[in-house]
């Protein structure tokens, strides 16, 4: 866990935005949840190690969610896909909100069920 006193308000704000940007999904359906964190991460990754870590975590989670969503859609003909799609959507929203709150308070957040594509 990062020492909260070493973080500037700018670090907390951009760390929070890296997670909150996933809500771009509602503006850019399909891949907005990946594009939002990607943009924040690319802009700030070289300026703050903590924002770099939060951006990578947010991006990895959003890519993972995109994969889980595609698998759920493929499984829709088997009925279980509908249930999985709803569960993935609820899980996604709760985790994004939780991450945003924790990171805005200066705490590191690591998403459960996230595949680490970017290390």
SVG drawing of the C-alpha trace seen along z (x, -y; Angstrom):
<svg xmlns="http://www.w3.org/2000/svg" viewBox="-32 -18 40 42">
<polyline fill="none" stroke="black" stroke-width="0.4" points="0.0,0.0 1.2,-3.5 1.9,-6.0 -0.9,-8.5 1.3,-11.4 3.6,-11.0 0.7,-11.6 -0.2,-15.0 -3.8,-16.0 -3.0,-15.8 -1.9,-12.2 -5.2,-11.3 -7.3,-13.1 -5.7,-11.5 -5.6,-8.1 -9.3,-8.5 -9.9,-9.6 -8.1,-6.5 -10.8,-4.4 -13.7,-6.8 -13.0,-7.1 -14.3,-3.6 -17.8,-5.2 -17.0,-6.5 -18.7,-3.2 -22.0,-5.1 -20.8,-7.7 -18.9,-5.4 -20.6,-2.0 -18.5,1.0 -15.0,0.0 -15.5,-3.2 -14.6,-1.5 -11.2,-0.7 -10.6,-4.0 -11.3,-6.2 -8.6,-4.6 -6.2,-4.3 -6.3,-8.0 -5.7,-9.0 -2.9,-6.4 -1.2,-7.5 -1.3,-11.2 -0.1,-10.8 2.0,-7.5 5.3,-9.2 4.5,-12.0 3.6,-9.9 4.5,-6.3 1.3,-6.0 -1.0,-7.2 0.9,-4.9 0.1,-1.9 -3.6,-2.9 -3.9,-3.5 -2.5,-0.1 -4.8,1.6 -7.8,-0.2 -6.9,0.6 -6.2,4.3 -9.6,4.6 -11.4,3.0 -9.8,5.2 -10.7,8.2 -14.3,7.0 -14.4,6.7 -13.3,10.3 -15.8,11.5 -18.5,9.6 -17.7,11.2 -17.7,14.6 -21.0,13.9 -22.5,12.8 -21.2,15.9 -23.0,18.0 -26.3,16.2 -27.8,19.1 -27.2,21.3 -29.2,19.0 -26.4,18.8 -24.9,16.0 -27.8,13.7 -27.2,14.3 -23.4,13.9 -23.8,10.7 -26.0,9.2 -23.6,10.3 -20.6,8.9 -22.3,5.6 -23.2,5.3 -19.7,6.4 -18.1,3.9 -20.1,1.0 -19.6,1.8 -15.9,2.3 -15.4,-0.9 -17.3,-2.9 -15.3,-1.2 -12.0,-1.8 -12.8,-5.4 -13.7,-6.1 -10.7,-4.3 -8.2,-5.9 -9.6,-9.4 -8.8,-8.8 -5.2,-7.9 -5.4,-4.2 -4.2,-1.8 -6.9,0.4 -6.4,3.7 -9.4,5.2 -10.4,8.8 -10.7,11.1 -8.4,8.8 -6.0,10.3 -2.6,8.6 -2.1,7.7 0.0,4.6 2.7,5.0"/>
</svg>
